[in-house]
Amino acid sequence: MSTPPNRRLVFLLNAGHRRVQRWIEGRMAAEGGLTAAQSGVLFFLGERDGALIGEAADALDLAPSAMTGLIDRMARAELVERRADAKDGRAMHLHLTDKGRAARDTAKAGLRGVNAQLTEGFTDEEISVVSRWLASLQTKFPKGDPQ
């Protein structure tokens, strides 16, 4: 008889997230000092260079105040630069710098290894189910306050 699956999914998801996050943060600190949040911004801007700060915050599910502080630190580190919108000077667009592009490439290379480690010992079919389940969380729990 097989062992029933552990259905403490919220606990397992949170514990797994914290463990992987701490591991990634430690590794990234050792390899260049980027945080996971900074890497997320770099990955987003790699696809959407010139996006508004609010668009990046929304894509990364960060509060505007958290995003502002993050971008301040990244601008001081010369990873990104802000540029005022030509039509609305209050709106700021984010652009990768050359240093930001290089840091993004380094972070991407590191995450390929993490993804390999995460999938080790599982079949493609099993990873497909996990990926589908994790992706479904985006629609099952939309942004904003639960009603």
Secondary structure, 3 states (H helix, E strand, C coil): CCCCCCCCHHHHHHHHHHHHHHHHHHHHHHCCCCCHHHHHHHHHHHHHCCCEHHHHHHHHCCCHHHHHHHHHHHHHCCCEEEEECCCCCCCEEEEECHHHHHHHHHHHHHHHHHHHHHHCCCCHHHHHHHHHHHHHHHHHCCCCCCC
